[in-house]
Amino acid sequence: MIVLLFAACLVTPWERLPVWSVLAVPFLDFVAIGLCRNGAYEDLPGLGTLAVFPVIWLAASGRITFVAAVMSFVAPYLIIHFPQLATFSMTSSRAVETLLLPTMMLATFLTMHILSMRVIRQRVELDRKNQAVSVLEAESGNRERLLATILDTVGVGVVAVDAEGRMLLSNRQQQLFHQVADPSDSTDEDVLPFSGSKGAARLPGSRHPIRRAVNGESFSNNLLWLGEGEAQRAVSTAARPMTDTNGNLVGSVIVFNDVTELVGLLTVKEDFVANVTHEFSTPLTSVIGHLDLVLESQECLSPSAHQSLVVARRNAQRLSVLVSDLLSSTTAAMSIHPQSTELSELISTRLRSARAHADVAGVTLVTELPDRLWVIADPLRLGQVMDNLLSNAIKYSPGGGEIVIRAHAGEDTIQVEVQDNGIGMTQREAGLVCGRFFRARSAREAAIPGVGLGLAVTKAIVEGHGGTIRCSSSPGVGTTFTVTLPTTVANTATAAASHS
């Protein structure tokens, strides 16, 4: 019977049968063990312990728990109790023996059931986690494919390296760069030839953009030439480090942007500007020379004519300086000739020149200047700075208003402020306003004429004196330009003025 039950356990499709059907095997097993034990009681009284196997079956099945628990106690009890009934004698020791095995079987059932339930719960939790991991793996795969598609779509080369410089990722555009610069089969980015300018010698390995990124450097708009000979391409490189949660460098991302056509266009533009300004300088020099000759004959001129010619010469000189600055802006050159200069008088002179323009625009000029403010600087250049700032303040105050010009000497600096209440601009535009050819959106929308070069030249002049220029602005509120000269300039200027 036991052999037949064992065979039935192997071949029966339990998943197709009702839940209670799992109780049939242990029930019949208890019957078979009871028959064996009672038939061999005198020779093998310990056969009753075989009841542990159907008890384990009941516990492991996890089905109909209460009924299984009752069977785990009652069936062993009956197996042990039947021989006692046959003797018609029940001593205390036999009573204990009768209850001992059923109790042990019940304890075994409960222990196995608890362990089985725990295993089942762990299996369910493991299945849930496996499903979550599968979902995460699918999402990760989708994101990885999305990232790869994005990187292959953009028109810039992207390289990711670890802290040792080993390549982790490279998009299709970077692979094209690599093939153009290095036709060999090497995939090492360090072998790519870079130079600082077209046709120049190769940069040393320490200045290679990837090597700089591996060393932890962060940079942007670093213009280099990639490749050799006619195949050279101008690339703008940028790098950002990657760090872990503790701030340790774990790698870097380097971007290569092909700007060859842009560099070519800029070269053509700068050549054009240089040629035009050079052609302007010759007739302007002639105009200034003839004005000087006429002004030397003051006795032949009426006071009003003399004053008009002085104004014409001053503006011709200013135009000559502007042409020179336009030429300088294309060659990155700015000549500064410092000398002892009284800044308050210089500002007042420029205000007198700008007052006619301000009156036409309905703008009131207000000054807050000290009696004397000496500085070692180029008076022509600082006059150009004031002309540009005043001209801008008047130009961008189409509704009239007030322009305040302040100058004061601090403990460490000398500052000049030009404040208007004109159309203003956004903070982002204020940070870009000193760039070449930049014009704020509000200026373009108001159709205010200009080329966006004056403030770029102004910044170059101020920085040429070792100072800084800062712009703060709000749309519809106004704009304030603050020119700051370092304290060493002021101290030197004071000493020079005292010596004079």
C-alpha positions in Angstrom: 0.0 0.0 0.0 2.9 2.3 0.9 4.6 1.5 -2.4 1.4 2.2 -4.4 0.9 5.5 -2.6 4.5 6.5 -3.4 3.9 5.8 -7.0 0.6 7.8 -6.9 2.5 10.8 -5.5 4.8 10.8 -8.5 2.2 10.4 -11.3 -0.9 12.3 -10.0 -1.4 15.8 -11.5 -2.2 17.5 -8.2 -2.6 21.0 -9.8 -5.6 19.7 -11.7 -7.4 18.2 -8.6 -9.4 20.0 -5.9 -7.6 21.5 -2.9 -8.8 18.8 -0.5 -7.4 16.0 -2.7 -3.9 16.4 -1.1 -5.3 15.0 2.1 -6.0 11.6 0.5 -2.3 10.5 0.4 -1.4 11.3 4.1 -4.8 9.8 5.2 -4.1 6.6 3.3 -0.5 6.7 4.5 -1.6 6.9 8.1 -3.8 3.8 7.5 -0.9 1.9 6.0 1.4 2.9 8.8 -1.2 1.9 11.4 -1.7 -1.5 9.8 2.1 -2.1 9.7 2.6 -0.9 13.2 -0.2 -2.9 14.7 0.7 -6.0 12.7 4.3 -6.0 14.0 3.7 -4.3 17.4 5.4 -7.1 19.4 8.5 -7.1 17.2 8.8 -3.5 15.9 6.8 -1.2 18.2 8.7 1.9 16.8 7.0 1.7 13.4 4.6 4.4 14.6 7.2 7.0 14.1 6.9 6.6 10.4 3.8 8.9 10.8 6.3 11.8 10.6 6.3 11.4 6.8 2.6 12.1 6.1 2.8 14.8 8.8 5.6 16.5 6.8 3.4 16.1 3.7 0.5 17.8 5.4 2.7 20.7 6.7 4.4 21.2 3.4 1.2 21.3 1.4 -0.1 24.4 3.2 -3.6 23.4 2.3 -6.6 23.2 4.7 -4.4 24.0 7.7 -6.9 23.3 10.5 -7.9 19.9 9.1 -4.2 19.0 8.5 -3.3 19.9 12.1 -6.1 17.7 13.5 -5.0 14.8 11.3 -1.4 15.3 12.4 -2.5 14.7 16.0 -5.5 12.3 15.7 -4.0 9.9 13.2 -0.8 9.2 15.2 -2.9 8.9 18.4 -5.1 6.2 16.8 -2.1 4.4 15.5 -0.7 4.2 19.0 -4.0 3.7 20.9 -5.4 0.7 19.0 -2.9 -1.8 20.4 -3.5 -0.5 23.9 -7.2 -1.2 23.5 -6.4 -4.8 22.5 -4.7 -5.4 25.9 -7.6 -3.9 27.9 -5.1 -2.4 30.3 -4.0 1.3 30.5 -1.3 2.2 32.9 0.0 5.7 33.4 3.2 5.0 31.5 1.2 3.6 28.6 -1.1 6.7 28.7 1.9 8.9 28.4 3.3 6.8 25.6 0.0 7.1 23.8 0.0 10.9 23.9 3.7 11.4 23.4 3.9 10.5 19.7 0.8 12.4 18.6 2.0 15.5 20.5 5.4 15.1 18.8 3.7 14.8 15.4 1.6 17.9 16.1 4.7 19.9 17.1 6.5 18.6 14.0 3.5 19.7 11.9 3.4 23.1 13.4 7.1 23.6 13.0 7.1 22.4 9.4 4.0 24.5 8.6 5.6 27.7 10.0 8.8 27.0 8.1 6.9 26.2 4.9 4.8 29.3 5.2 7.9 31.4 5.7 9.5 29.8 2.7 6.3 30.4 0.6 6.3 34.1 1.7 10.0 34.4 0.9 9.3 32.8 -2.5 6.4 35.2 -3.1 8.6 38.2 -2.1 11.4 36.9 -4.2 9.1 36.5 -7.2 7.8 40.1 -6.6 11.4 41.4 -6.4 12.3 39.4 -9.5 9.4 41.0 -11.3 10.5 44.5 -10.1 14.0 43.8 -11.3 12.7 42.6 -14.6 10.7 45.9 -14.9 13.8 47.9 -13.9 15.9 46.0 -16.4 13.4 46.7 -19.1 13.3 50.4 -18.2 17.0 50.6 -18.0 17.3 49.0 -21.4 14.8 51.4 -22.9 16.7 54.4 -21.3 20.0 53.1 -22.5 18.6 52.7 -26.1 17.0 56.2 -25.8 20.3 57.7 -24.6 22.2 55.9 -27.4 19.7 57.2 -30.0 19.9 60.8 -28.6 23.7 60.7 -28.6 23.8 59.4 -32.1 21.3 62.0 -33.2 23.1 65.1 -31.9 25.7 66.7 -34.1 28.5 66.8 -31.5 31.0 64.2 -30.5 30.5 62.8 -26.9 33.1 60.7 -25.0 32.7 59.4 -21.5 35.8 58.1 -19.7 36.4 56.7 -16.2 38.9 58.0 -13.7 41.7 56.1 -15.4 41.0 57.5 -18.8 39.4 54.3 -20.2 36.6 55.0 -22.6 33.1 54.1 -21.4 31.0 55.6 -24.2 31.5 57.2 -27.5 28.7 58.3 -29.9 28.6 58.0 -33.7 29.8 61.6 -34.3 32.8 61.1 -32.2 33.6 57.9 -34.1 33.5 59.9 -37.3 35.9 62.5 -35.8 38.2 59.7 -34.9 38.1 58.2 -38.3 38.9 61.6 -40.0 41.7 62.5 -37.6 43.1 59.0 -37.2 42.3 56.5 -40.1 44.0 53.6 -38.2 41.9 51.0 -36.4 42.9 52.4 -33.0 40.1 53.3 -30.7 42.3 55.1 -28.2 41.2 58.7 -28.0 44.6 59.8 -26.6 46.2 59.2 -30.1 44.0 61.9 -31.7 46.2 64.8 -33.0 45.3 68.2 -31.6 46.9 71.5 -32.2 46.3 75.0 -30.9 45.9 76.6 -34.3 45.6 75.5 -37.9 48.9 74.1 -39.2 50.6 74.4 -35.8 52.5 71.6 -34.0 50.6 69.0 -32.1 49.8 69.7 -28.5 51.6 67.7 -25.8 49.7 64.9 -24.2 49.1 66.8 -21.0 47.1 69.4 -23.0 44.9 66.9 -24.7 41.3 67.6 -23.8 40.6 64.1 -22.6 43.8 64.0 -20.5 42.8 67.4 -19.0 39.4 66.0 -18.2 40.8 62.8 -16.6 43.0 65.1 -14.4 39.8 66.7 -13.1 39.7 69.9 -15.1 36.4 71.5 -16.2 36.4 73.7 -19.2 34.3 75.0 -22.1 34.7 76.7 -25.5 38.2 75.5 -25.7 39.0 75.9 -29.4 41.4 73.3 -30.9 42.3 72.0 -34.3 41.8 68.2 -34.8 43.7 66.2 -37.4 46.5 67.0 -39.7 47.0 68.6 -43.1 44.0 69.5 -45.2 41.7 67.3 -43.1 42.1 69.5 -40.0 38.8 70.5 -38.4 38.2 73.3 -35.8 36.5 71.8 -32.7 35.2 73.5 -29.6 35.8 71.2 -26.7 34.2 71.2 -23.2 34.5 68.8 -20.3 32.6 68.2 -17.0 33.8 65.8 -14.3 31.6 63.0 -12.8 31.8 62.4 -9.1 30.3 59.8 -6.7 28.2 60.6 -3.6 31.4 61.3 -1.6 32.7 63.8 -4.2 35.4 61.6 -5.6 36.2 61.8 -9.3 34.9 58.7 -11.1 35.2 59.9 -14.7 34.5 62.8 -17.1 32.3 63.6 -20.1 34.0 65.4 -23.0 32.1 67.1 -25.9 33.6 67.9 -29.3 31.7 70.4 -31.5 32.8 70.9 -35.1 33.0 74.7 -35.6 35.2 74.8 -38.7 32.6 76.6 -40.9 31.9 79.1 -38.0 35.6 79.8 -37.6 35.9 80.4 -41.3 32.9 82.8 -41.3 34.4 84.7 -38.4 37.7 85.0 -40.2 36.0 86.4 -43.3 33.9 88.8 -41.1 37.0 90.0 -39.2 38.9 90.5 -42.5 36.1 92.5 -43.9 35.8 94.7 -40.8 39.5 95.2 -40.8 39.6 96.2 -44.4 36.6 98.6 -44.1 38.0 100.3 -41.0 41.4 100.6 -42.6 39.7 102.4 -45.5 37.8 104.7 -43.1 40.9 105.7 -41.3 42.6 107.4 -44.2 39.9 110.0 -45.0 39.3 110.6 -41.3 43.0 111.4 -40.8 42.8 113.9 -43.7 39.6 115.5 -42.2 41.3 115.9 -38.8 44.4 117.3 -40.4 42.6 120.0 -42.4 40.5 120.9 -39.3 43.7 121.4 -37.4 45.1 123.6 -40.1 41.9 125.8 -40.1 41.9 126.0 -36.3 45.5 127.3 -36.3 44.2 130.4 -38.1 41.9 131.6 -35.3 42.2 135.2 -36.3 40.3 134.4 -39.5 37.4 132.8 -37.6 34.5 134.1 -35.7 34.1 132.8 -32.2 31.0 130.7 -33.2 32.8 129.3 -36.2 35.8 128.5 -34.1 33.6 126.7 -31.5 31.8 124.7 -34.3 35.1 123.6 -35.8 36.4 122.6 -32.3 33.2 120.4 -31.9 33.7 119.0 -35.4 37.4 118.2 -34.7 36.5 116.5 -31.4 33.8 114.4 -33.0 36.1 113.5 -35.9 38.7 112.4 -33.4 36.0 110.4 -31.6 35.0 108.8 -34.9 38.7 108.1 -35.6 38.9 106.4 -32.2 35.8 104.4 -32.9 37.2 103.2 -36.2 40.5 102.3 -34.4 38.5 100.4 -31.8 36.5 98.5 -34.4 39.8 97.5 -36.0 41.2 96.6 -32.5 38.1 94.5 -31.8 39.0 92.3 -34.7 42.7 92.0 -33.7 42.3 91.8 -29.9 44.5 94.9 -29.5 43.7 97.9 -27.4 46.4 100.6 -26.8 46.3 102.4 -23.5 48.4 105.5 -22.7 48.0 106.3 -19.0 48.6 109.7 -17.5 47.5 111.8 -14.6 43.8 112.6 -15.3 41.3 114.6 -13.3 38.2 112.4 -13.7 35.5 114.8 -12.5 36.5 117.4 -15.1 36.7 114.7 -17.8 33.2 113.6 -16.9 31.9 117.2 -16.9 33.4 117.8 -20.3 31.7 114.7 -21.7 28.4 115.7 -20.2 28.6 119.1 -21.9 29.0 117.3 -25.2 26.1 114.9 -24.5 23.7 117.6 -23.2 22.4 118.6 -26.6 21.5 115.0 -27.4 19.9 114.7 -24.0 17.8 117.8 -24.5 16.5 116.5 -27.8 15.6 113.2 -26.1 13.9 114.9 -23.2 16.4 113.5 -20.7 17.7 115.3 -17.6 21.4 114.8 -16.7 22.1 114.8 -13.0 25.7 114.7 -11.6 27.0 113.6 -8.2 30.7 114.3 -8.6 33.4 115.3 -6.1 35.4 118.4 -6.8 38.6 116.5 -7.7 39.1 112.9 -8.5 42.5 112.1 -9.8 43.4 108.9 -11.5 46.2 107.5 -13.7 44.5 106.6 -16.9 44.2 107.3 -20.6 42.0 110.4 -20.7 41.0 109.8 -24.3 40.0 106.2 -23.6 38.1 107.1 -20.4 36.4 109.8 -22.3 35.4 107.2 -24.8 34.0 105.1 -22.0 31.9 108.0 -20.7 30.7 108.8 -24.2 29.6 105.3 -24.8 27.8 105.0 -21.4 26.1 108.4 -21.7 25.1 107.8 -25.3 23.6 104.4 -24.4 21.7 105.8 -21.4 20.2 108.6 -23.5 19.5 106.3 -26.5 17.7 103.7 -24.4 15.6 106.2 -22.5 13.1 107.0 -25.3 10.5 108.2 -22.9 12.7 110.8 -21.3 13.5 110.7 -17.7 16.6 111.2 -15.6 20.2 110.0 -15.9 22.4 110.1 -12.8 26.2 110.1 -13.2 28.0 109.4 -9.9 31.7 109.1 -9.1 33.4 108.5 -5.8 36.6 107.2 -4.3 36.3 104.3 -1.9 38.9 102.8 0.3 40.0 100.2 -2.3 38.4 101.4 -5.5 37.2 104.3 -7.6 33.7 103.9 -9.0 31.8 105.6 -11.7 28.1 104.9 -12.1 25.7 105.8 -14.9 22.1 105.1 -14.0 19.1 105.6 -16.2 15.4 104.7 -15.9 14.9 103.6 -19.5 13.6 100.4 -21.1 16.0 98.1 -19.2 16.7 94.5 -19.9 16.6 91.1 -18.3 19.4 89.9 -15.9 20.5 87.3 -18.4 20.8 90.0 -21.1 22.7 92.3 -18.6 25.3 89.5 -18.3 25.8 89.4 -22.0 25.5 93.1 -22.9 29.2 93.7 -23.1 29.7 91.0 -25.7 30.5 92.0 -29.3 27.5 92.7 -31.5 25.0 91.8 -28.7 21.8 93.7 -28.5 19.0 93.2 -26.0 15.6 92.1 -27.2 13.9 95.2 -25.9 16.3 97.4 -28.0 15.6 95.4 -31.1 11.8 95.5 -30.6 12.0 99.3 -30.1 14.0 99.6 -33.3 16.7 101.6 -31.6 19.7 101.8 -34.0 23.0 100.3 -33.0 25.5 97.6 -33.8 26.3 96.3 -30.3 30.0 97.2 -30.4 30.3 100.2 -28.1 30.0 98.3 -24.8 32.4 95.6 -26.0 35.0 98.3 -26.6 34.1 100.0 -23.3 34.7 96.7 -21.5 38.1 96.3 -23.3 39.1 99.8 -22.3 38.1 99.3 -18.6 39.9 96.0 -18.4 42.9 97.5 -20.1 43.1 99.8 -17.1 42.9 96.9 -14.7 39.3 97.6 -13.8 35.9 96.0 -14.2 32.5 97.0 -15.6 29.2 95.6 -14.2 25.7 96.0 -15.5 22.5 95.6 -13.4 19.1 96.1 -15.1 15.4 95.3 -14.9 12.9 95.5 -17.8 10.9 98.8 -17.7 12.9 100.0 -14.6 16.2 101.0 -16.0 19.9 100.1 -16.2 23.0 101.0 -14.1 26.6 100.6 -15.4 29.3 100.6 -12.7 32.9 101.1 -13.7 35.4 100.1 -11.0 39.1 101.0 -11.1 41.5 99.2 -8.8 42.9 101.1 -5.7 46.5 101.0 -7.0 45.4 103.2 -9.9 43.9 105.7 -7.5 46.9 105.8 -5.1 49.3 106.2 -8.0 47.1 109.0 -9.4 47.0 110.9 -6.1 50.7 110.8 -5.8 51.2 112.0 -9.3 48.7 114.8 -8.8 50.5 116.0 -5.6 53.8 115.9 -7.4 52.4 118.1 -10.2 
